[in-house]
């Protein structure tokens, strides 16, 4: 391991969306980013924004998405938020040339941020998926043929691997992007300390 490769921060992002199908069927409605120094074991908030759209063009499926029924985020908040192109520009400015990961990279990046209208593929260096690393630590039996372990949900991995409550969630995941990015960041820090995560 070349320590120079890990001397700069890793940016941990999270998105909340209107569904699981990816763009363009579903859209990103909340984005959060933290910057992690694995050696100093620190995480700092970098960015958080609700993503704004013209919701008058949305169908009932989007307006009644899980995120609006199970969190404090509302359709009205999305309607009044910073427009998507401006959030996209912010993310491009913050993440350009950086090392970036997420808890479930295939979802946040492949299904959304690498697709239009985000188009962020190639803008940053993708690091090891935090969820993939946590899968090997949590070792939850899988019911799927050919899969040894199933992916742990973020709240399960966080409570199973971290000690105390370093992300300050007070026992309940709120499923907002910045809060989830904080949880994933602390999880990554702990796994790195325990030699279970390599960027």
Order of alpha helices (4+ residues) and beta strands (2+ residues): beta-beta-beta-alpha-alpha-alpha-alpha-beta-beta-alpha-beta-beta-alpha-alpha
